């Protein structure tokens, strides 16, 4: 335990920041996991889940909890997956090759 007043104060500040950062990091992690789960379940609200995750990542990056490039990388991966998710069902229904009848 520190004996110097300034170090005691610094320890209190660090603990407050640690708890605050943990909340934002946890919120972002939960939102990303929910978005990933929406992809696997083919949920109709997948887009909303992705937008919520992107918002949470932006908040965490803005506050310095995670690095901005880290947030950008995660958002890019989610958006890439969302684009593939939106185009995949339409492509499988319409562009499926038709079987030829053999007589």
N, CA, C and O atoms as a GROMACS GRO file, in nm:
protein
  412
    1UNK      N    1   0.085  -0.118   0.000
    1UNK     CA    2   0.000   0.000   0.000
    1UNK      C    3   0.089   0.124   0.000
    1UNK      O    4   0.190   0.130   0.069
    2UNK      N    5   0.047   0.222  -0.079
    2UNK     CA    6   0.128   0.343  -0.093
    2UNK      C    7   0.115   0.431   0.032
    2UNK      O    8   0.010   0.436   0.096
    3UNK      N    9   0.224   0.500   0.063
    3UNK     CA   10   0.225   0.593   0.176
    3UNK      C   11   0.217   0.738   0.130
    3UNK      O   12   0.182   0.825   0.209
    4UNK      N   13   0.248   0.764   0.005
    4UNK     CA   14   0.253   0.901  -0.047
    4UNK      C   15   0.112   0.942  -0.089
    4UNK      O   16   0.040   0.866  -0.154
    5UNK      N   17   0.074   1.065  -0.051
    5UNK     CA   18  -0.061   1.111  -0.078
    5UNK      C   19  -0.095   1.109  -0.226
    5UNK      O   20  -0.204   1.066  -0.266
    6UNK      N   21  -0.003   1.156  -0.307
    6UNK     CA   22  -0.031   1.163  -0.450
    6UNK      C   23  -0.049   1.022  -0.509
    6UNK      O   24  -0.129   1.003  -0.600
    7UNK      N   25   0.025   0.927  -0.458
    7UNK     CA   26   0.012   0.790  -0.508
    7UNK      C   27  -0.119   0.727  -0.460
    7UNK      O   28  -0.179   0.648  -0.532
    8UNK      N   29  -0.162   0.761  -0.340
    8UNK     CA   30  -0.292   0.712  -0.290
    8UNK      C   31  -0.404   0.764  -0.379
    8UNK      O   32  -0.494   0.689  -0.417
    9UNK      N   33  -0.397   0.893  -0.413
    9UNK     CA   34  -0.498   0.953  -0.500
    9UNK      C   35  -0.491   0.888  -0.640
    9UNK      O   36  -0.595   0.857  -0.698
   10UNK      N   37  -0.371   0.868  -0.692
   10UNK     CA   38  -0.354   0.807  -0.822
   10UNK      C   39  -0.414   0.666  -0.824
   10UNK      O   40  -0.476   0.627  -0.923
   11UNK      N   41  -0.398   0.591  -0.716
   11UNK     CA   42  -0.458   0.457  -0.707
   11UNK      C   43  -0.610   0.462  -0.711
   11UNK      O   44  -0.674   0.379  -0.775
   12UNK      N   45  -0.668   0.561  -0.641
   12UNK     CA   46  -0.813   0.577  -0.644
   12UNK      C   47  -0.861   0.609  -0.785
   12UNK      O   48  -0.960   0.553  -0.832
   13UNK      N   49  -0.792   0.700  -0.853
   13UNK     CA   50  -0.830   0.739  -0.989
   13UNK      C   51  -0.819   0.620  -1.084
   13UNK      O   52  -0.907   0.597  -1.167
   14UNK      N   53  -0.711   0.546  -1.070
   14UNK     CA   54  -0.692   0.430  -1.158
   14UNK      C   55  -0.802   0.327  -1.140
   14UNK      O   56  -0.849   0.267  -1.238
   15UNK      N   57  -0.844   0.306  -1.017
   15UNK     CA   58  -0.950   0.208  -0.991
   15UNK      C   59  -1.082   0.253  -1.052
   15UNK      O   60  -1.154   0.173  -1.110
   16UNK      N   61  -1.113   0.383  -1.039
   16UNK     CA   62  -1.236   0.436  -1.099
   16UNK      C   63  -1.234   0.418  -1.251
   16UNK      O   64  -1.333   0.376  -1.310
   17UNK      N   65  -1.122   0.450  -1.311
   17UNK     CA   66  -1.109   0.439  -1.457
   17UNK      C   67  -1.116   0.293  -1.501
   17UNK      O   68  -1.176   0.261  -1.604
   18UNK      N   69  -1.055   0.205  -1.423
   18UNK     CA   70  -1.056   0.063  -1.458
   18UNK      C   71  -1.199   0.011  -1.463
   18UNK      O   72  -1.236  -0.061  -1.556
   19UNK      N   73  -1.279   0.046  -1.363
   19UNK     CA   74  -1.418   0.000  -1.358
   19UNK      C   75  -1.498   0.060  -1.473
   19UNK      O   76  -1.577  -0.010  -1.536
   20UNK      N   77  -1.478   0.189  -1.501
   20UNK     CA   78  -1.550   0.255  -1.609
   20UNK      C   79  -1.512   0.192  -1.743
   20UNK      O   80  -1.599   0.163  -1.826
   21UNK      N   81  -1.383   0.170  -1.765
   21UNK     CA   82  -1.337   0.110  -1.890
   21UNK      C   83  -1.392  -0.031  -1.905
   21UNK      O   84  -1.428  -0.074  -2.015
   22UNK      N   85  -1.396  -0.103  -1.794
   22UNK     CA   86  -1.446  -0.240  -1.799
   22UNK      C   87  -1.593  -0.243  -1.842
   22UNK      O   88  -1.634  -0.332  -1.917
   23UNK      N   89  -1.672  -0.146  -1.797
   23UNK     CA   90  -1.812  -0.139  -1.836
   23UNK      C   91  -1.827  -0.118  -1.986
   23UNK      O   92  -1.905  -0.187  -2.051
   24UNK      N   93  -1.751  -0.022  -2.041
   24UNK     CA   94  -1.763   0.006  -2.184
   24UNK      C   95  -1.711  -0.110  -2.268
   24UNK      O   96  -1.769  -0.144  -2.371
   25UNK      N   97  -1.601  -0.171  -2.224
   25UNK     CA   98  -1.545  -0.284  -2.299
   25UNK      C   99  -1.642  -0.402  -2.295
   25UNK      O  100  -1.661  -0.470  -2.396
   26UNK      N  101  -1.702  -0.427  -2.180
   26UNK     CA  102  -1.798  -0.536  -2.167
   26UNK      C  103  -1.922  -0.513  -2.250
   26UNK      O  104  -1.974  -0.606  -2.311
   27UNK      N  105  -1.970  -0.388  -2.253
   27UNK     CA  106  -2.088  -0.355  -2.333
   27UNK      C  107  -2.060  -0.378  -2.481
   27UNK      O  108  -2.143  -0.433  -2.553
   28UNK      N  109  -1.942  -0.337  -2.526
   28UNK     CA  110  -1.905  -0.355  -2.667
   28UNK      C  111  -1.891  -0.503  -2.699
   28UNK      O  112  -1.937  -0.549  -2.804
   29UNK      N  113  -1.828  -0.578  -2.611
   29UNK     CA  114  -1.808  -0.721  -2.634
   29UNK      C  115  -1.942  -0.794  -2.641
   29UNK      O  116  -1.961  -0.880  -2.726
   30UNK      N  117  -2.034  -0.759  -2.552
   30UNK     CA  118  -2.166  -0.821  -2.550
   30UNK      C  119  -2.242  -0.790  -2.679
   30UNK      O  120  -2.305  -0.879  -2.738
   31UNK      N  121  -2.235  -0.665  -2.724
   31UNK     CA  122  -2.306  -0.625  -2.846
   31UNK      C  123  -2.251  -0.699  -2.967
   31UNK      O  124  -2.327  -0.742  -3.054
   32UNK      N  125  -2.119  -0.715  -2.974
   32UNK     CA  126  -2.058  -0.787  -3.087
   32UNK      C  127  -2.098  -0.934  -3.083
   32UNK      O  128  -2.130  -0.992  -3.186
   33UNK      N  129  -2.098  -0.993  -2.965
   33UNK     CA  130  -2.137  -1.134  -2.954
   33UNK      C  131  -2.284  -1.154  -2.993
   33UNK      O  132  -2.318  -1.255  -3.055
   34UNK      N  133  -2.370  -1.059  -2.958
   34UNK     CA  134  -2.511  -1.070  -2.995
   34UNK      C  135  -2.528  -1.057  -3.146
   34UNK      O  136  -2.612  -1.125  -3.205
   35UNK      N  137  -2.448  -0.970  -3.207
   35UNK     CA  138  -2.454  -0.956  -3.353
   35UNK      C  139  -2.408  -1.084  -3.421
   35UNK      O  140  -2.469  -1.128  -3.518
   36UNK      N  141  -2.301  -1.144  -3.370
   36UNK     CA  142  -2.253  -1.270  -3.428
   36UNK      C  143  -2.357  -1.380  -3.411
   36UNK      O  144  -2.377  -1.462  -3.501
   37UNK      N  145  -2.424  -1.382  -3.297
   37UNK     CA  146  -2.527  -1.482  -3.272
   37UNK      C  147  -2.645  -1.462  -3.368
   37UNK      O  148  -2.706  -1.559  -3.414
   38UNK      N  149  -2.676  -1.336  -3.398
   38UNK     CA  150  -2.786  -1.308  -3.491
   38UNK      C  151  -2.755  -1.362  -3.630
   38UNK      O  152  -2.844  -1.407  -3.700
   39UNK      N  153  -2.627  -1.358  -3.669
   39UNK     CA  154  -2.588  -1.414  -3.799
   39UNK      C  155  -2.611  -1.565  -3.802
   39UNK      O  156  -2.666  -1.618  -3.898
   40UNK      N  157  -2.570  -1.632  -3.696
   40UNK     CA  158  -2.581  -1.777  -3.695
   40UNK      C  159  -2.726  -1.824  -3.686
   40UNK      O  160  -2.760  -1.931  -3.737
   41UNK      N  161  -2.811  -1.745  -3.623
   41UNK     CA  162  -2.952  -1.782  -3.607
   41UNK      C  163  -3.038  -1.736  -3.724
   41UNK      O  164  -3.157  -1.767  -3.729
   42UNK      N  165  -2.979  -1.662  -3.819
   42UNK     CA  166  -3.055  -1.603  -3.930
   42UNK      C  167  -3.172  -1.519  -3.877
   42UNK      O  168  -3.283  -1.526  -3.929
   43UNK      N  169  -3.145  -1.441  -3.774
   43UNK     CA  170  -3.249  -1.360  -3.712
   43UNK      C  171  -3.289  -1.244  -3.803
   43UNK      O  172  -3.205  -1.191  -3.876
   44UNK      N  173  -3.416  -1.205  -3.799
   44UNK     CA  174  -3.459  -1.092  -3.884
   44UNK      C  175  -3.402  -0.958  -3.837
   44UNK      O  176  -3.394  -0.864  -3.916
   45UNK      N  177  -3.364  -0.948  -3.711
   45UNK     CA  178  -3.312  -0.822  -3.658
   45UNK      C  179  -3.158  -0.819  -3.659
   45UNK      O  180  -3.097  -0.755  -3.573
   46UNK      N  181  -3.098  -0.887  -3.755
   46UNK     CA  182  -2.952  -0.893  -3.762
   46UNK      C  183  -2.893  -0.756  -3.787
   46UNK      O  184  -2.793  -0.719  -3.725
   47UNK      N  185  -2.954  -0.680  -3.876
   47UNK     CA  186  -2.900  -0.547  -3.909
   47UNK      C  187  -2.901  -0.457  -3.786
   47UNK      O  188  -2.805  -0.384  -3.762
   48UNK      N  189  -3.007  -0.462  -3.708
   48UNK     CA  190  -3.015  -0.379  -3.587
   48UNK      C  191  -2.908  -0.419  -3.486
   48UNK      O  192  -2.848  -0.334  -3.421
   49UNK      N  193  -2.883  -0.549  -3.475
   49UNK     CA  194  -2.781  -0.598  -3.383
   49UNK      C  195  -2.642  -0.551  -3.426
   49UNK      O  196  -2.560  -0.515  -3.342
   50UNK      N  197  -2.618  -0.552  -3.556
   50UNK     CA  198  -2.487  -0.505  -3.607
   50UNK      C  199  -2.472  -0.356  -3.582
   50UNK      O  200  -2.365  -0.311  -3.540
   51UNK      N  201  -2.577  -0.278  -3.608
   51UNK     CA  202  -2.569  -0.134  -3.585
   51UNK      C  203  -2.547  -0.102  -3.437
   51UNK      O  204  -2.476  -0.007  -3.403
   52UNK      N  205  -2.608  -0.180  -3.349
   52UNK     CA  206  -2.587  -0.162  -3.206
   52UNK      C  207  -2.443  -0.193  -3.168
   52UNK      O  208  -2.382  -0.122  -3.088
   53UNK      N  209  -2.388  -0.298  -3.226
   53UNK     CA  210  -2.248  -0.335  -3.198
   53UNK      C  211  -2.153  -0.227  -3.248
   53UNK      O  212  -2.055  -0.195  -3.181
   54UNK      N  213  -2.182  -0.172  -3.366
   54UNK     CA  214  -2.096  -0.066  -3.420
   54UNK      C  215  -2.100   0.056  -3.332
   54UNK      O  216  -1.998   0.120  -3.309
   55UNK      N  217  -2.217   0.090  -3.283
   55UNK     CA  218  -2.230   0.204  -3.192
   55UNK      C  219  -2.151   0.181  -3.063
   55UNK      O  220  -2.084   0.272  -3.014
   56UNK      N  221  -2.160   0.061  -3.009
   56UNK     CA  222  -2.087   0.030  -2.886
   56UNK      C  223  -1.937   0.035  -2.909
   56UNK      O  224  -1.863   0.084  -2.824
   57UNK      N  225  -1.891  -0.015  -3.023
   57UNK     CA  226  -1.748  -0.009  -3.055
   57UNK      C  227  -1.701   0.135  -3.071
   57UNK      O  228  -1.592   0.170  -3.027
   58UNK      N  229  -1.784   0.218  -3.135
   58UNK     CA  230  -1.749   0.360  -3.152
   58UNK      C  231  -1.737   0.430  -3.017
   58UNK      O  232  -1.645   0.509  -2.996
   59UNK      N  233  -1.829   0.401  -2.927
   59UNK     CA  234  -1.824   0.462  -2.793
   59UNK      C  235  -1.698   0.420  -2.720
   59UNK      O  236  -1.631   0.503  -2.658
   60UNK      N  237  -1.665   0.293  -2.725
   60UNK     CA  238  -1.546   0.244  -2.656
   60UNK      C  239  -1.420   0.306  -2.714
   60UNK      O  240  -1.328   0.342  -2.640
   61UNK      N  241  -1.415   0.319  -2.846
   61UNK     CA  242  -1.297   0.378  -2.910
   61UNK      C  243  -1.287   0.527  -2.879
   61UNK      O  244  -1.177   0.579  -2.859
   62UNK      N  245  -1.400   0.594  -2.875
   62UNK     CA  246  -1.400   0.738  -2.848
   62UNK      C  247  -1.349   0.767  -2.707
   62UNK      O  248  -1.283   0.868  -2.685
   63UNK      N  249  -1.379   0.680  -2.614
   63UNK     CA  250  -1.337   0.700  -2.477
   63UNK      C  251  -1.197   0.644  -2.450
   63UNK      O  252  -1.144   0.659  -2.340
   64UNK      N  253  -1.139   0.580  -2.551
   64UNK     CA  254  -1.003   0.530  -2.534
   64UNK      C  255  -0.995   0.395  -2.467
   64UNK      O  256  -0.887   0.353  -2.426
   65UNK      N  257  -1.107   0.326  -2.454
   65UNK     CA  258  -1.108   0.195  -2.390
   65UNK      C  259  -1.043   0.092  -2.482
   65UNK      O  260  -0.965   0.008  -2.438
   66UNK      N  261  -1.075   0.101  -2.612
   66UNK     CA  262  -1.007   0.020  -2.711
   66UNK      C  263  -0.949   0.115  -2.816
   66UNK      O  264  -0.995   0.228  -2.829
   67UNK      N  265  -0.850   0.068  -2.889
   67UNK     CA  266  -0.786   0.152  -2.990
   67UNK      C  267  -0.880   0.173  -3.108
   67UNK      O  268  -0.961   0.086  -3.140
   68UNK      N  269  -0.869   0.290  -3.171
   68UNK     CA  270  -0.959   0.322  -3.282
   68UNK      C  271  -0.943   0.224  -3.398
   68UNK      O  272  -1.042   0.189  -3.463
   69UNK      N  273  -0.821   0.181  -3.425
   69UNK     CA  274  -0.801   0.084  -3.534
   69UNK      C  275  -0.863  -0.051  -3.499
   69UNK      O  276  -0.913  -0.122  -3.586
   70UNK      N  277  -0.860  -0.087  -3.371
   70UNK     CA  278  -0.921  -0.212  -3.326
   70UNK      C  279  -1.072  -0.205  -3.351
   70UNK      O  280  -1.131  -0.300  -3.402
   71UNK      N  281  -1.133  -0.092  -3.315
   71UNK     CA  282  -1.277  -0.076  -3.336
   71UNK      C  283  -1.308  -0.078  -3.486
   71UNK      O  284  -1.407  -0.138  -3.527
   72UNK      N  285  -1.226  -0.011  -3.566
   72UNK     CA  286  -1.249  -0.007  -3.711
   72UNK      C  287  -1.240  -0.146  -3.771
   72UNK      O  288  -1.318  -0.182  -3.859
   73UNK      N  289  -1.144  -0.225  -3.725
   73UNK     CA  290  -1.126  -0.361  -3.777
   73UNK      C  291  -1.248  -0.446  -3.743
   73UNK      O  292  -1.298  -0.520  -3.828
   74UNK      N  293  -1.295  -0.437  -3.620
   74UNK     CA  294  -1.412  -0.516  -3.580
   74UNK      C  295  -1.536  -0.473  -3.655
   74UNK      O  296  -1.616  -0.557  -3.697
   75UNK      N  297  -1.554  -0.342  -3.673
   75UNK     CA  298  -1.670  -0.292  -3.747
   75UNK      C  299  -1.665  -0.337  -3.892
   75UNK      O  300  -1.767  -0.373  -3.950
   76UNK      N  301  -1.546  -0.335  -3.950
   76UNK     CA  302  -1.531  -0.378  -4.088
   76UNK      C  303  -1.567  -0.524  -4.106
   76UNK      O  304  -1.632  -0.561  -4.204
   77UNK      N  305  -1.526  -0.606  -4.012
   77UNK     CA  306  -1.558  -0.749  -4.019
   77UNK      C  307  -1.708  -0.772  -4.008
   77UNK      O  308  -1.764  -0.855  -4.080
   78UNK      N  309  -1.773  -0.697  -3.918
   78UNK     CA  310  -1.918  -0.711  -3.903
   78UNK      C  311  -1.991  -0.666  -4.029
   78UNK      O  312  -2.085  -0.732  -4.074
   79UNK      N  313  -1.948  -0.553  -4.086
   79UNK     CA  314  -2.015  -0.501  -4.205
   79UNK      C  315  -1.994  -0.594  -4.325
   79UNK      O  316  -2.084  -0.613  -4.406
   80UNK      N  317  -1.875  -0.651  -4.336
   80UNK     CA  318  -1.847  -0.744  -4.445
   80UNK      C  319  -1.937  -0.866  -4.433
   80UNK      O  320  -1.991  -0.915  -4.533
   81UNK      N  321  -1.952  -0.914  -4.311
   81UNK     CA  322  -2.037  -1.031  -4.289
   81UNK      C  323  -2.184  -0.998  -4.313
   81UNK      O  324  -2.259  -1.081  -4.365
   82UNK      N  325  -2.226  -0.875  -4.276
   82UNK     CA  326  -2.364  -0.833  -4.299
   82UNK      C  327  -2.392  -0.823  -4.449
   82UNK      O  328  -2.499  -0.863  -4.494
   83UNK      N  329  -2.297  -0.771  -4.525
   83UNK     CA  330  -2.316  -0.760  -4.669
   83UNK      C  331  -2.330  -0.898  -4.732
   83UNK      O  332  -2.415  -0.920  -4.819
   84UNK      N  333  -2.247  -0.992  -4.688
   84UNK     CA  334  -2.256  -1.128  -4.740
   84UNK      C  335  -2.387  -1.194  -4.697
   84UNK      O  336  -2.447  -1.271  -4.772
   85UNK      N  337  -2.430  -1.163  -4.576
   85UNK     CA  338  -2.553  -1.220  -4.521
   85UNK      C  339  -2.674  -1.170  -4.601
   85UNK      O  340  -2.765  -1.248  -4.630
   86UNK      N  341  -2.675  -1.042  -4.636
   86UNK     CA  342  -2.787  -0.986  -4.710
   86UNK      C  343  -2.792  -1.034  -4.854
   86UNK      O  344  -2.900  -1.052  -4.910
   87UNK      N  345  -2.676  -1.056  -4.914
   87UNK     CA  346  -2.675  -1.097  -5.055
   87UNK      C  347  -2.690  -1.248  -5.072
   87UNK      O  348  -2.735  -1.293  -5.177
   88UNK      N  349  -2.654  -1.324  -4.973
   88UNK     CA  350  -2.656  -1.470  -4.986
   88UNK      C  351  -2.796  -1.528  -5.006
   88UNK      O  352  -2.813  -1.609  -5.097
   89UNK      N  353  -2.897  -1.493  -4.926
   89UNK     CA  354  -3.028  -1.556  -4.945
   89UNK      C  355  -3.089  -1.526  -5.082
   89UNK      O  356  -3.152  -1.614  -5.141
   90UNK      N  357  -3.073  -1.404  -5.133
   90UNK     CA  358  -3.130  -1.368  -5.262
   90UNK      C  359  -3.058  -1.444  -5.373
   90UNK      O  360  -3.122  -1.486  -5.470
   91UNK      N  361  -2.928  -1.462  -5.361
   91UNK     CA  362  -2.852  -1.529  -5.465
   91UNK      C  363  -2.885  -1.678  -5.472
   91UNK      O  364  -2.887  -1.736  -5.580
   92UNK      N  365  -2.912  -1.739  -5.359
   92UNK     CA  366  -2.938  -1.883  -5.360
   92UNK      C  367  -3.075  -1.914  -5.419
   92UNK      O  368  -3.092  -2.019  -5.481
   93UNK      N  369  -3.172  -1.826  -5.402
   93UNK     CA  370  -3.306  -1.853  -5.453
   93UNK      C  371  -3.315  -1.828  -5.604
   93UNK      O  372  -3.367  -1.912  -5.677
   94UNK      N  373  -3.265  -1.714  -5.650
   94UNK     CA  374  -3.284  -1.674  -5.789
   94UNK      C  375  -3.180  -1.736  -5.882
   94UNK      O  376  -3.215  -1.776  -5.993
   95UNK      N  377  -3.057  -1.744  -5.840
   95UNK     CA  378  -2.949  -1.786  -5.928
   95UNK      C  379  -2.920  -1.935  -5.922
   95UNK      O  380  -2.818  -1.980  -5.975
   96UNK      N  381  -3.004  -2.010  -5.861
   96UNK     CA  382  -2.982  -2.154  -5.855
   96UNK      C  383  -2.998  -2.214  -5.993
   96UNK      O  384  -3.096  -2.185  -6.062
   97UNK      N  385  -2.905  -2.296  -6.035
   97UNK     CA  386  -2.917  -2.354  -6.170
   97UNK      C  387  -3.034  -2.451  -6.177
   97UNK      O  388  -3.061  -2.526  -6.083
   98UNK      N  389  -3.102  -2.446  -6.290
   98UNK     CA  390  -3.218  -2.533  -6.308
   98UNK      C  391  -3.172  -2.666  -6.366
   98UNK      O  392  -3.080  -2.672  -6.449
   99UNK      N  393  -3.236  -2.770  -6.322
   99UNK     CA  394  -3.202  -2.904  -6.370
   99UNK      C  395  -3.269  -2.926  -6.506
   99UNK      O  396  -3.384  -2.889  -6.528
  100UNK      N  397  -3.193  -2.988  -6.594
  100UNK     CA  398  -3.249  -3.020  -6.725
  100UNK      C  399  -3.321  -3.154  -6.718
  100UNK      O  400  -3.277  -3.247  -6.652
  101UNK      N  401  -3.430  -3.159  -6.788
  101UNK     CA  402  -3.504  -3.285  -6.793
  101UNK      C  403  -3.444  -3.373  -6.901
  101UNK      O  404  -3.419  -3.329  -7.013
  102UNK      N  405  -3.421  -3.493  -6.866
  102UNK     CA  406  -3.371  -3.589  -6.965
  102UNK      C  407  -3.487  -3.675  -7.013
  102UNK      O  408  -3.562  -3.731  -6.933
  103UNK      N  409  -3.500  -3.684  -7.141
  103UNK     CA  410  -3.612  -3.761  -7.196
  103UNK      C  411  -3.569  -3.886  -7.262
  103UNK      O  412  -3.652  -3.961  -7.313
   0.00000   0.00000   0.00000
